[in-house]
Amino acid sequence: MKNLIAELLIRLAEKETESKELVAQVEALEIVVTALLRKTDAEQLRQINESINSAIQTASTGEQQHPEDLTLLQSYIQRLLNHPRQ
């Protein structure tokens, strides 16, 4: 029983480490994208936004997507494009 609990704790620690790494990767990408968007003029930003919206529409019709997942994805994209981190 002790071995089982120890193994579960080890697996939990590994998952927590993986989760932290993923969060760090996402935050790094958000910082890079924000920096790039700040250097982009309004017309280019509009074109990027249209391309992203088109890609999302294409992806959502091609596969079985949960509407909640699509809404969440769109909200994060719009937040990044329209209200980037300071």
PDB file of N, CA, C and O in Angstrom:
ATOM      1  N   MET A   1       0.821  -1.189   0.000  1.00  0.00           N
ATOM      2  CA  MET A   1       0.000   0.000   0.000  1.00  0.00           C
ATOM      3  C   MET A   1       0.867   1.257   0.000  1.00  0.00           C
ATOM      4  O   MET A   1       0.569   2.224  -0.700  1.00  0.00           O
ATOM      5  N   LYS A   2       1.948   1.236   0.794  1.00  0.00           N
ATOM      6  CA  LYS A   2       2.855   2.388   0.844  1.00  0.00           C
ATOM      7  C   LYS A   2       3.507   2.630  -0.516  1.00  0.00           C
ATOM      8  O   LYS A   2       3.692   3.768  -0.947  1.00  0.00           O
ATOM      9  N   ASN A   3       3.853   1.509  -1.185  1.00  0.00           N
ATOM     10  CA  ASN A   3       4.452   1.635  -2.514  1.00  0.00           C
ATOM     11  C   ASN A   3       3.480   2.263  -3.506  1.00  0.00           C
ATOM     12  O   ASN A   3       3.882   3.077  -4.337  1.00  0.00           O
ATOM     13  N   LEU A   4       2.230   1.900  -3.426  1.00  0.00           N
ATOM     14  CA  LEU A   4       1.205   2.442  -4.313  1.00  0.00           C
ATOM     15  C   LEU A   4       1.054   3.945  -4.077  1.00  0.00           C
ATOM     16  O   LEU A   4       1.014   4.724  -5.030  1.00  0.00           O
ATOM     17  N   ILE A   5       0.972   4.340  -2.839  1.00  0.00           N
ATOM     18  CA  ILE A   5       0.836   5.759  -2.498  1.00  0.00           C
ATOM     19  C   ILE A   5       2.078   6.526  -2.951  1.00  0.00           C
ATOM     20  O   ILE A   5       1.963   7.628  -3.488  1.00  0.00           O
ATOM     21  N   ALA A   6       3.245   5.961  -2.741  1.00  0.00           N
ATOM     22  CA  ALA A   6       4.488   6.614  -3.164  1.00  0.00           C
ATOM     23  C   ALA A   6       4.521   6.776  -4.680  1.00  0.00           C
ATOM     24  O   ALA A   6       4.920   7.825  -5.185  1.00  0.00           O
ATOM     25  N   GLU A   7       4.106   5.745  -5.401  1.00  0.00           N
ATOM     26  CA  GLU A   7       4.085   5.818  -6.853  1.00  0.00           C
ATOM     27  C   GLU A   7       3.080   6.860  -7.337  1.00  0.00           C
ATOM     28  O   GLU A   7       3.362   7.599  -8.281  1.00  0.00           O
ATOM     29  N   LEU A   8       1.928   6.923  -6.709  1.00  0.00           N
ATOM     30  CA  LEU A   8       0.925   7.930  -7.069  1.00  0.00           C
ATOM     31  C   LEU A   8       1.437   9.349  -6.811  1.00  0.00           C
ATOM     32  O   LEU A   8       1.190  10.255  -7.607  1.00  0.00           O
ATOM     33  N   LEU A   9       2.139   9.535  -5.710  1.00  0.00           N
ATOM     34  CA  LEU A   9       2.713  10.848  -5.409  1.00  0.00           C
ATOM     35  C   LEU A   9       3.776  11.248  -6.436  1.00  0.00           C
ATOM     36  O   LEU A   9       3.869  12.412  -6.826  1.00  0.00           O
ATOM     37  N   ILE A  10       4.563  10.282  -6.860  1.00  0.00           N
ATOM     38  CA  ILE A  10       5.580  10.547  -7.884  1.00  0.00           C
ATOM     39  C   ILE A  10       4.914  10.942  -9.194  1.00  0.00           C
ATOM     40  O   ILE A  10       5.333  11.904  -9.839  1.00  0.00           O
ATOM     41  N   ARG A  11       3.896  10.217  -9.587  1.00  0.00           N
ATOM     42  CA  ARG A  11       3.176  10.538 -10.827  1.00  0.00           C
ATOM     43  C   ARG A  11       2.519  11.908 -10.742  1.00  0.00           C
ATOM     44  O   ARG A  11       2.524  12.667 -11.711  1.00  0.00           O
ATOM     45  N   LEU A  12       1.964  12.218  -9.599  1.00  0.00           N
ATOM     46  CA  LEU A  12       1.343  13.533  -9.398  1.00  0.00           C
ATOM     47  C   LEU A  12       2.378  14.647  -9.525  1.00  0.00           C
ATOM     48  O   LEU A  12       2.109  15.678 -10.140  1.00  0.00           O
ATOM     49  N   ALA A  13       3.538  14.446  -8.956  1.00  0.00           N
ATOM     50  CA  ALA A  13       4.618  15.436  -9.054  1.00  0.00           C
ATOM     51  C   ALA A  13       5.071  15.602 -10.501  1.00  0.00           C
ATOM     52  O   ALA A  13       5.350  16.718 -10.937  1.00  0.00           O
ATOM     53  N   GLU A  14       5.145  14.506 -11.245  1.00  0.00           N
ATOM     54  CA  GLU A  14       5.530  14.579 -12.659  1.00  0.00           C
ATOM     55  C   GLU A  14       4.490  15.361 -13.457  1.00  0.00           C
ATOM     56  O   GLU A  14       4.848  16.183 -14.300  1.00  0.00           O
ATOM     57  N   LYS A  15       3.218  15.113 -13.201  1.00  0.00           N
ATOM     58  CA  LYS A  15       2.145  15.826 -13.902  1.00  0.00           C
ATOM     59  C   LYS A  15       2.179  17.316 -13.570  1.00  0.00           C
ATOM     60  O   LYS A  15       1.942  18.153 -14.441  1.00  0.00           O
ATOM     61  N   GLU A  16       2.471  17.643 -12.326  1.00  0.00           N
ATOM     62  CA  GLU A  16       2.545  19.048 -11.921  1.00  0.00           C
ATOM     63  C   GLU A  16       3.696  19.747 -12.644  1.00  0.00           C
ATOM     64  O   GLU A  16       3.557  20.893 -13.072  1.00  0.00           O
ATOM     65  N   THR A  17       4.819  19.066 -12.781  1.00  0.00           N
ATOM     66  CA  THR A  17       5.969  19.622 -13.498  1.00  0.00           C
ATOM     67  C   THR A  17       5.621  19.846 -14.966  1.00  0.00           C
ATOM     68  O   THR A  17       5.937  20.893 -15.530  1.00  0.00           O
ATOM     69  N   GLU A  18       4.972  18.865 -15.580  1.00  0.00           N
ATOM     70  CA  GLU A  18       4.548  18.998 -16.973  1.00  0.00           C
ATOM     71  C   GLU A  18       3.586  20.171 -17.134  1.00  0.00           C
ATOM     72  O   GLU A  18       3.686  20.932 -18.096  1.00  0.00           O
ATOM     73  N   SER A  19       2.670  20.314 -16.205  1.00  0.00           N
ATOM     74  CA  SER A  19       1.695  21.400 -16.252  1.00  0.00           C
ATOM     75  C   SER A  19       2.382  22.762 -16.160  1.00  0.00           C
ATOM     76  O   SER A  19       2.036  23.690 -16.891  1.00  0.00           O
ATOM     77  N   LYS A  20       3.353  22.874 -15.262  1.00  0.00           N
ATOM     78  CA  LYS A  20       4.093  24.132 -15.117  1.00  0.00           C
ATOM     79  C   LYS A  20       4.856  24.466 -16.391  1.00  0.00           C
ATOM     80  O   LYS A  20       4.928  25.628 -16.791  1.00  0.00           O
ATOM     81  N   GLU A  21       5.422  23.449 -17.025  1.00  0.00           N
ATOM     82  CA  GLU A  21       6.149  23.672 -18.272  1.00  0.00           C
ATOM     83  C   GLU A  21       5.206  24.164 -19.370  1.00  0.00           C
ATOM     84  O   GLU A  21       5.550  25.067 -20.133  1.00  0.00           O
ATOM     85  N   LEU A  22       4.023  23.570 -19.446  1.00  0.00           N
ATOM     86  CA  LEU A  22       3.050  24.001 -20.454  1.00  0.00           C
ATOM     87  C   LEU A  22       2.596  25.438 -20.205  1.00  0.00           C
ATOM     88  O   LEU A  22       2.457  26.215 -21.150  1.00  0.00           O
ATOM     89  N   VAL A  23       2.368  25.790 -18.963  1.00  0.00           N
ATOM     90  CA  VAL A  23       1.975  27.153 -18.628  1.00  0.00           C
ATOM     91  C   VAL A  23       3.080  28.130 -19.022  1.00  0.00           C
ATOM     92  O   VAL A  23       2.800  29.196 -19.570  1.00  0.00           O
ATOM     93  N   ALA A  24       4.315  27.775 -18.749  1.00  0.00           N
ATOM     94  CA  ALA A  24       5.445  28.637 -19.107  1.00  0.00           C
ATOM     95  C   ALA A  24       5.544  28.797 -20.626  1.00  0.00           C
ATOM     96  O   ALA A  24       5.814  29.893 -21.116  1.00  0.00           O
ATOM     97  N   GLN A  25       5.329  27.718 -21.366  1.00  0.00           N
ATOM     98  CA  GLN A  25       5.368  27.788 -22.832  1.00  0.00           C
ATOM     99  C   GLN A  25       4.271  28.706 -23.363  1.00  0.00           C
ATOM    100  O   GLN A  25       4.523  29.532 -24.240  1.00  0.00           O
ATOM    101  N   VAL A  26       3.069  28.566 -22.841  1.00  0.00           N
ATOM    102  CA  VAL A  26       1.948  29.398 -23.285  1.00  0.00           C
ATOM    103  C   VAL A  26       2.213  30.864 -22.966  1.00  0.00           C
ATOM    104  O   VAL A  26       1.972  31.734 -23.803  1.00  0.00           O
ATOM    105  N   GLU A  27       2.703  31.140 -21.775  1.00  0.00           N
ATOM    106  CA  GLU A  27       2.995  32.522 -21.401  1.00  0.00           C
ATOM    107  C   GLU A  27       4.107  33.104 -22.273  1.00  0.00           C
ATOM    108  O   GLU A  27       4.042  34.271 -22.659  1.00  0.00           O
ATOM    109  N   ALA A  28       5.115  32.309 -22.582  1.00  0.00           N
ATOM    110  CA  ALA A  28       6.195  32.779 -23.454  1.00  0.00           C
ATOM    111  C   ALA A  28       5.658  33.099 -24.845  1.00  0.00           C
ATOM    112  O   ALA A  28       6.006  34.127 -25.425  1.00  0.00           O
ATOM    113  N   LEU A  29       4.816  32.226 -25.376  1.00  0.00           N
ATOM    114  CA  LEU A  29       4.217  32.481 -26.685  1.00  0.00           C
ATOM    115  C   LEU A  29       3.354  33.736 -26.669  1.00  0.00           C
ATOM    116  O   LEU A  29       3.365  34.511 -27.625  1.00  0.00           O
ATOM    117  N   GLU A  30       2.615  33.936 -25.601  1.00  0.00           N
ATOM    118  CA  GLU A  30       1.767  35.119 -25.484  1.00  0.00           C
ATOM    119  C   GLU A  30       2.621  36.390 -25.476  1.00  0.00           C
ATOM    120  O   GLU A  30       2.255  37.381 -26.108  1.00  0.00           O
ATOM    121  N   ILE A  31       3.730  36.369 -24.782  1.00  0.00           N
ATOM    122  CA  ILE A  31       4.626  37.530 -24.733  1.00  0.00           C
ATOM    123  C   ILE A  31       5.205  37.819 -26.115  1.00  0.00           C
ATOM    124  O   ILE A  31       5.240  38.972 -26.545  1.00  0.00           O
ATOM    125  N   VAL A  32       5.658  36.781 -26.811  1.00  0.00           N
ATOM    126  CA  VAL A  32       6.236  36.961 -28.140  1.00  0.00           C
ATOM    127  C   VAL A  32       5.195  37.490 -29.124  1.00  0.00           C
ATOM    128  O   VAL A  32       5.457  38.434 -29.870  1.00  0.00           O
ATOM    129  N   VAL A  33       4.020  36.879 -29.118  1.00  0.00           N
ATOM    130  CA  VAL A  33       2.964  37.315 -30.033  1.00  0.00           C
ATOM    131  C   VAL A  33       2.557  38.753 -29.732  1.00  0.00           C
ATOM    132  O   VAL A  33       2.355  39.541 -30.655  1.00  0.00           O
ATOM    133  N   THR A  34       2.437  39.099 -28.474  1.00  0.00           N
ATOM    134  CA  THR A  34       2.083  40.464 -28.097  1.00  0.00           C
ATOM    135  C   THR A  34       3.122  41.453 -28.608  1.00  0.00           C
ATOM    136  O   THR A  34       2.772  42.505 -29.143  1.00  0.00           O
ATOM    137  N   ALA A  35       4.383  41.123 -28.446  1.00  0.00           N
ATOM    138  CA  ALA A  35       5.448  42.014 -28.919  1.00  0.00           C
ATOM    139  C   ALA A  35       5.365  42.189 -30.438  1.00  0.00           C
ATOM    140  O   ALA A  35       5.538  43.296 -30.949  1.00  0.00           O
ATOM    141  N   LEU A  36       5.101  41.105 -31.148  1.00  0.00           N
ATOM    142  CA  LEU A  36       4.968  41.198 -32.599  1.00  0.00           C
ATOM    143  C   LEU A  36       3.752  42.029 -33.003  1.00  0.00           C
ATOM    144  O   LEU A  36       3.825  42.836 -33.930  1.00  0.00           O
ATOM    145  N   LEU A  37       2.636  41.829 -32.305  1.00  0.00           N
ATOM    146  CA  LEU A  37       1.419  42.569 -32.634  1.00  0.00           C
ATOM    147  C   LEU A  37       1.573  44.065 -32.386  1.00  0.00           C
ATOM    148  O   LEU A  37       1.002  44.877 -33.113  1.00  0.00           O
ATOM    149  N   ARG A  38       2.329  44.426 -31.380  1.00  0.00           N
ATOM    150  CA  ARG A  38       2.549  45.847 -31.082  1.00  0.00           C
ATOM    151  C   ARG A  38       3.329  46.538 -32.187  1.00  0.00           C
ATOM    152  O   ARG A  38       3.222  47.753 -32.352  1.00  0.00           O
ATOM    153  N   LYS A  39       4.109  45.784 -32.943  1.00  0.00           N
ATOM    154  CA  LYS A  39       4.898  46.348 -34.041  1.00  0.00           C
ATOM    155  C   LYS A  39       4.140  46.321 -35.370  1.00  0.00           C
ATOM    156  O   LYS A  39       4.666  46.746 -36.399  1.00  0.00           O
ATOM    157  N   THR A  40       2.913  45.823 -35.342  1.00  0.00           N
ATOM    158  CA  THR A  40       2.117  45.652 -36.553  1.00  0.00           C
ATOM    159  C   THR A  40       1.189  46.843 -36.734  1.00  0.00           C
ATOM    160  O   THR A  40       0.584  47.322 -35.774  1.00  0.00           O
ATOM    161  N   ASP A  41       1.080  47.326 -37.990  1.00  0.00           N
ATOM    162  CA  ASP A  41       0.164  48.448 -38.214  1.00  0.00           C
ATOM    163  C   ASP A  41      -1.282  47.953 -38.256  1.00  0.00           C
ATOM    164  O   ASP A  41      -1.535  46.750 -38.311  1.00  0.00           O
ATOM    165  N   ALA A  42      -2.217  48.888 -38.230  1.00  0.00           N
ATOM    166  CA  ALA A  42      -3.645  48.566 -38.091  1.00  0.00           C
ATOM    167  C   ALA A  42      -4.153  47.694 -39.234  1.00  0.00           C
ATOM    168  O   ALA A  42      -4.927  46.767 -38.999  1.00  0.00           O
ATOM    169  N   GLU A  43      -3.732  47.972 -40.463  1.00  0.00           N
ATOM    170  CA  GLU A  43      -4.204  47.199 -41.612  1.00  0.00           C
ATOM    171  C   GLU A  43      -3.687  45.762 -41.546  1.00  0.00           C
ATOM    172  O   GLU A  43      -4.440  44.827 -41.819  1.00  0.00           O
ATOM    173  N   GLN A  44      -2.441  45.578 -41.196  1.00  0.00           N
ATOM    174  CA  GLN A  44      -1.895  44.227 -41.060  1.00  0.00           C
ATOM    175  C   GLN A  44      -2.592  43.471 -39.937  1.00  0.00           C
ATOM    176  O   GLN A  44      -2.864  42.276 -40.054  1.00  0.00           O
ATOM    177  N   LEU A  45      -2.876  44.176 -38.853  1.00  0.00           N
ATOM    178  CA  LEU A  45      -3.574  43.549 -37.728  1.00  0.00           C
ATOM    179  C   LEU A  45      -4.972  43.102 -38.135  1.00  0.00           C
ATOM    180  O   LEU A  45      -5.424  42.030 -37.732  1.00  0.00           O
ATOM    181  N   ARG A  46      -5.655  43.914 -38.927  1.00  0.00           N
ATOM    182  CA  ARG A  46      -6.990  43.548 -39.419  1.00  0.00           C
ATOM    183  C   ARG A  46      -6.898  42.297 -40.289  1.00  0.00           C
ATOM    184  O   ARG A  46      -7.724  41.393 -40.163  1.00  0.00           O
ATOM    185  N   GLN A  47      -5.899  42.240 -41.171  1.00  0.00           N
ATOM    186  CA  GLN A  47      -5.722  41.086 -42.042  1.00  0.00           C
ATOM    187  C   GLN A  47      -5.393  39.822 -41.245  1.00  0.00           C
ATOM    188  O   GLN A  47      -5.893  38.740 -41.550  1.00  0.00           O
ATOM    189  N   ILE A  48      -4.562  39.969 -40.240  1.00  0.00           N
ATOM    190  CA  ILE A  48      -4.236  38.830 -39.368  1.00  0.00           C
ATOM    191  C   ILE A  48      -5.498  38.323 -38.684  1.00  0.00           C
ATOM    192  O   ILE A  48      -5.746  37.118 -38.635  1.00  0.00           O
ATOM    193  N   ASN A  49      -6.291  39.245 -38.158  1.00  0.00           N
ATOM    194  CA  ASN A  49      -7.534  38.887 -37.476  1.00  0.00           C
ATOM    195  C   ASN A  49      -8.473  38.145 -38.422  1.00  0.00           C
ATOM    196  O   ASN A  49      -9.068  37.139 -38.035  1.00  0.00           O
ATOM    197  N   GLU A  50      -8.614  38.628 -39.655  1.00  0.00           N
ATOM    198  CA  GLU A  50      -9.473  37.956 -40.642  1.00  0.00           C
ATOM    199  C   GLU A  50      -8.954  36.558 -40.967  1.00  0.00           C
ATOM    200  O   GLU A  50      -9.737  35.615 -41.082  1.00  0.00           O
ATOM    201  N   SER A  51      -7.643  36.422 -41.116  1.00  0.00           N
ATOM    202  CA  SER A  51      -7.057  35.115 -41.415  1.00  0.00           C
ATOM    203  C   SER A  51      -7.294  34.123 -40.283  1.00  0.00           C
ATOM    204  O   SER A  51      -7.609  32.957 -40.518  1.00  0.00           O
ATOM    205  N   ILE A  52      -7.139  34.597 -39.068  1.00  0.00           N
ATOM    206  CA  ILE A  52      -7.363  33.728 -37.908  1.00  0.00           C
ATOM    207  C   ILE A  52      -8.821  33.300 -37.842  1.00  0.00           C
ATOM    208  O   ILE A  52      -9.117  32.124 -37.632  1.00  0.00           O
ATOM    209  N   ASN A  53      -9.732  34.251 -38.021  1.00  0.00           N
ATOM    210  CA  ASN A  53     -11.160  33.917 -37.989  1.00  0.00           C
ATOM    211  C   ASN A  53     -11.527  32.929 -39.084  1.00  0.00           C
ATOM    212  O   ASN A  53     -12.324  32.017 -38.863  1.00  0.00           O
ATOM    213  N   SER A  54     -10.947  33.107 -40.263  1.00  0.00           N
ATOM    214  CA  SER A  54     -11.188  32.176 -41.367  1.00  0.00           C
ATOM    215  C   SER A  54     -10.663  30.785 -41.031  1.00  0.00           C
ATOM    216  O   SER A  54     -11.331  29.785 -41.295  1.00  0.00           O
ATOM    217  N   ALA A  55      -9.469  30.722 -40.450  1.00  0.00           N
ATOM    218  CA  ALA A  55      -8.880  29.432 -40.077  1.00  0.00           C
ATOM    219  C   ALA A  55      -9.716  28.721 -39.019  1.00  0.00           C
ATOM    220  O   ALA A  55      -9.888  27.503 -39.068  1.00  0.00           O
ATOM    221  N   ILE A  56     -10.231  29.483 -38.069  1.00  0.00           N
ATOM    222  CA  ILE A  56     -11.068  28.884 -37.023  1.00  0.00           C
ATOM    223  C   ILE A  56     -12.354  28.335 -37.631  1.00  0.00           C
ATOM    224  O   ILE A  56     -12.792  27.239 -37.281  1.00  0.00           O
ATOM    225  N   GLN A  57     -12.954  29.089 -38.533  1.00  0.00           N
ATOM    226  CA  GLN A  57     -14.187  28.626 -39.176  1.00  0.00           C
ATOM    227  C   GLN A  57     -13.934  27.339 -39.973  1.00  0.00           C
ATOM    228  O   GLN A  57     -14.730  26.401 -39.922  1.00  0.00           O
ATOM    229  N   THR A  58     -12.829  27.310 -40.700  1.00  0.00           N
ATOM    230  CA  THR A  58     -12.487  26.117 -41.480  1.00  0.00           C
ATOM    231  C   THR A  58     -12.257  24.915 -40.566  1.00  0.00           C
ATOM    232  O   THR A  58     -12.752  23.821 -40.836  1.00  0.00           O
ATOM    233  N   ALA A  59     -11.514  25.119 -39.496  1.00  0.00           N
ATOM    234  CA  ALA A  59     -11.229  24.029 -38.563  1.00  0.00           C
ATOM    235  C   ALA A  59     -12.484  23.544 -37.865  1.00  0.00           C
ATOM    236  O   ALA A  59     -12.639  22.347 -37.625  1.00  0.00           O
ATOM    237  N   SER A  60     -13.378  24.457 -37.538  1.00  0.00           N
ATOM    238  CA  SER A  60     -14.582  24.072 -36.794  1.00  0.00           C
ATOM    239  C   SER A  60     -15.572  23.307 -37.660  1.00  0.00           C
ATOM    240  O   SER A  60     -16.356  22.517 -37.134  1.00  0.00           O
ATOM    241  N   THR A  61     -15.559  23.520 -38.975  1.00  0.00           N
ATOM    242  CA  THR A  61     -16.478  22.788 -39.842  1.00  0.00           C
ATOM    243  C   THR A  61     -15.898  21.449 -40.272  1.00  0.00           C
ATOM    244  O   THR A  61     -16.644  20.549 -40.659  1.00  0.00           O
ATOM    245  N   GLY A  62     -14.569  21.305 -40.209  1.00  0.00           N
ATOM    246  CA  GLY A  62     -13.922  20.080 -40.658  1.00  0.00           C
ATOM    247  C   GLY A  62     -13.981  18.939 -39.670  1.00  0.00           C
ATOM    248  O   GLY A  62     -13.932  17.774 -40.066  1.00  0.00           O
ATOM    249  N   GLU A  63     -14.084  19.248 -38.403  1.00  0.00           N
ATOM    250  CA  GLU A  63     -14.063  18.212 -37.374  1.00  0.00           C
ATOM    251  C   GLU A  63     -15.216  18.422 -36.402  1.00  0.00           C
ATOM    252  O   GLU A  63     -15.862  19.470 -36.396  1.00  0.00           O
ATOM    253  N   GLN A  64     -15.457  17.417 -35.592  1.00  0.00           N
ATOM    254  CA  GLN A  64     -16.460  17.545 -34.546  1.00  0.00           C
ATOM    255  C   GLN A  64     -15.846  18.300 -33.379  1.00  0.00           C
ATOM    256  O   GLN A  64     -15.043  17.744 -32.629  1.00  0.00           O
ATOM    257  N   GLN A  65     -16.211  19.539 -33.224  1.00  0.00           N
ATOM    258  CA  GLN A  65     -15.695  20.367 -32.139  1.00  0.00           C
ATOM    259  C   GLN A  65     -16.822  20.630 -31.149  1.00  0.00           C
ATOM    260  O   GLN A  65     -17.989  20.737 -31.525  1.00  0.00           O
ATOM    261  N   HIS A  66     -16.456  20.731 -29.893  1.00  0.00           N
ATOM    262  CA  HIS A  66     -17.419  21.125 -28.889  1.00  0.00           C
ATOM    263  C   HIS A  66     -17.589  22.636 -28.990  1.00  0.00           C
ATOM    264  O   HIS A  66     -16.594  23.359 -29.028  1.00  0.00           O
ATOM    265  N   PRO A  67     -18.808  23.125 -29.033  1.00  0.00           N
ATOM    266  CA  PRO A  67     -19.024  24.578 -29.139  1.00  0.00           C
ATOM    267  C   PRO A  67     -18.357  25.357 -28.006  1.00  0.00           C
ATOM    268  O   PRO A  67     -17.890  26.477 -28.213  1.00  0.00           O
ATOM    269  N   GLU A  68     -18.313  24.768 -26.808  1.00  0.00           N
ATOM    270  CA  GLU A  68     -17.672  25.459 -25.680  1.00  0.00           C
ATOM    271  C   GLU A  68     -16.177  25.636 -25.932  1.00  0.00           C
ATOM    272  O   GLU A  68     -15.608  26.677 -25.604  1.00  0.00           O
ATOM    273  N   ASP A  69     -15.543  24.621 -26.514  1.00  0.00           N
ATOM    274  CA  ASP A  69     -14.113  24.697 -26.804  1.00  0.00           C
ATOM    275  C   ASP A  69     -13.829  25.783 -27.839  1.00  0.00           C
ATOM    276  O   ASP A  69     -12.878  26.552 -27.705  1.00  0.00           O
ATOM    277  N   LEU A  70     -14.665  25.833 -28.870  1.00  0.00           N
ATOM    278  CA  LEU A  70     -14.500  26.832 -29.916  1.00  0.00           C
ATOM    279  C   LEU A  70     -14.706  28.236 -29.365  1.00  0.00           C
ATOM    280  O   LEU A  70     -13.963  29.156 -29.708  1.00  0.00           O
ATOM    281  N   THR A  71     -15.703  28.402 -28.521  1.00  0.00           N
ATOM    282  CA  THR A  71     -15.966  29.708 -27.911  1.00  0.00           C
ATOM    283  C   THR A  71     -14.796  30.131 -27.029  1.00  0.00           C
ATOM    284  O   THR A  71     -14.382  31.291 -27.055  1.00  0.00           O
ATOM    285  N   LEU A  72     -14.272  29.209 -26.262  1.00  0.00           N
ATOM    286  CA  LEU A  72     -13.134  29.502 -25.393  1.00  0.00           C
ATOM    287  C   LEU A  72     -11.909  29.894 -26.229  1.00  0.00           C
ATOM    288  O   LEU A  72     -11.221  30.864 -25.910  1.00  0.00           O
ATOM    289  N   LEU A  73     -11.644  29.148 -27.284  1.00  0.00           N
ATOM    290  CA  LEU A  73     -10.521  29.445 -28.160  1.00  0.00           C
ATOM    291  C   LEU A  73     -10.674  30.830 -28.791  1.00  0.00           C
ATOM    292  O   LEU A  73      -9.727  31.616 -28.811  1.00  0.00           O
ATOM    293  N   GLN A  74     -11.862  31.121 -29.302  1.00  0.00           N
ATOM    294  CA  GLN A  74     -12.097  32.430 -29.918  1.00  0.00           C
ATOM    295  C   GLN A  74     -11.942  33.558 -28.912  1.00  0.00           C
ATOM    296  O   GLN A  74     -11.419  34.620 -29.248  1.00  0.00           O
ATOM    297  N   SER A  75     -12.387  33.342 -27.696  1.00  0.00           N
ATOM    298  CA  SER A  75     -12.276  34.399 -26.690  1.00  0.00           C
ATOM    299  C   SER A  75     -10.819  34.673 -26.343  1.00  0.00           C
ATOM    300  O   SER A  75     -10.440  35.831 -26.168  1.00  0.00           O
ATOM    301  N   TYR A  76      -9.994  33.632 -26.239  1.00  0.00           N
ATOM    302  CA  TYR A  76      -8.572  33.828 -25.956  1.00  0.00           C
ATOM    303  C   TYR A  76      -7.869  34.523 -27.122  1.00  0.00           C
ATOM    304  O   TYR A  76      -7.026  35.395 -26.913  1.00  0.00           O
ATOM    305  N   ILE A  77      -8.212  34.138 -28.328  1.00  0.00           N
ATOM    306  CA  ILE A  77      -7.603  34.773 -29.500  1.00  0.00           C
ATOM    307  C   ILE A  77      -7.972  36.248 -29.556  1.00  0.00           C
ATOM    308  O   ILE A  77      -7.109  37.096 -29.783  1.00  0.00           O
ATOM    309  N   GLN A  78      -9.243  36.559 -29.352  1.00  0.00           N
ATOM    310  CA  GLN A  78      -9.665  37.960 -29.395  1.00  0.00           C
ATOM    311  C   GLN A  78      -9.030  38.761 -28.267  1.00  0.00           C
ATOM    312  O   GLN A  78      -8.668  39.922 -28.456  1.00  0.00           O
ATOM    313  N   ARG A  79      -8.895  38.153 -27.108  1.00  0.00           N
ATOM    314  CA  ARG A  79      -8.240  38.860 -26.005  1.00  0.00           C
ATOM    315  C   ARG A  79      -6.792  39.161 -26.362  1.00  0.00           C
ATOM    316  O   ARG A  79      -6.292  40.250 -26.080  1.00  0.00           O
ATOM    317  N   LEU A  80      -6.132  38.214 -26.971  1.00  0.00           N
ATOM    318  CA  LEU A  80      -4.740  38.404 -27.353  1.00  0.00           C
ATOM    319  C   LEU A  80      -4.607  39.464 -28.441  1.00  0.00           C
ATOM    320  O   LEU A  80      -3.701  40.296 -28.391  1.00  0.00           O
ATOM    321  N   LEU A  81      -5.502  39.437 -29.418  1.00  0.00           N
ATOM    322  CA  LEU A  81      -5.420  40.387 -30.534  1.00  0.00           C
ATOM    323  C   LEU A  81      -5.862  41.796 -30.125  1.00  0.00           C
ATOM    324  O   LEU A  81      -5.261  42.782 -30.551  1.00  0.00           O
ATOM    325  N   ASN A  82      -6.895  41.890 -29.312  1.00  0.00           N
ATOM    326  CA  ASN A  82      -7.485  43.189 -29.011  1.00  0.00           C
ATOM    327  C   ASN A  82      -7.028  43.790 -27.686  1.00  0.00           C
ATOM    328  O   ASN A  82      -7.042  45.010 -27.525  1.00  0.00           O
ATOM    329  N   HIS A  83      -6.632  42.965 -26.758  1.00  0.00           N
ATOM    330  CA  HIS A  83      -6.211  43.439 -25.450  1.00  0.00           C
ATOM    331  C   HIS A  83      -4.960  42.697 -25.001  1.00  0.00           C
ATOM    332  O   HIS A  83      -4.994  41.950 -24.023  1.00  0.00           O
ATOM    333  N   PRO A  84      -3.851  42.902 -25.717  1.00  0.00           N
ATOM    334  CA  PRO A  84      -2.640  42.165 -25.339  1.00  0.00           C
ATOM    335  C   PRO A  84      -2.139  42.572 -23.977  1.00  0.00           C
ATOM    336  O   PRO A  84      -2.427  43.667 -23.493  1.00  0.00           O
ATOM    337  N   ARG A  85      -1.384  41.680 -23.363  1.00  0.00           N
ATOM    338  CA  ARG A  85      -0.833  41.968 -22.033  1.00  0.00           C
ATOM    339  C   ARG A  85       0.060  43.179 -22.095  1.00  0.00           C
ATOM    340  O   ARG A  85       0.681  43.494 -23.110  1.00  0.00           O
ATOM    341  N   GLN A  86       0.091  43.831 -20.976  1.00  0.00           N
ATOM    342  CA  GLN A  86       0.920  45.049 -20.879  1.00  0.00           C
ATOM    343  C   GLN A  86       2.321  44.696 -20.477  1.00  0.00           C
ATOM    344  O   GLN A  86       3.166  45.581 -20.342  1.00  0.00           O
TER     345      GLN A  86
END
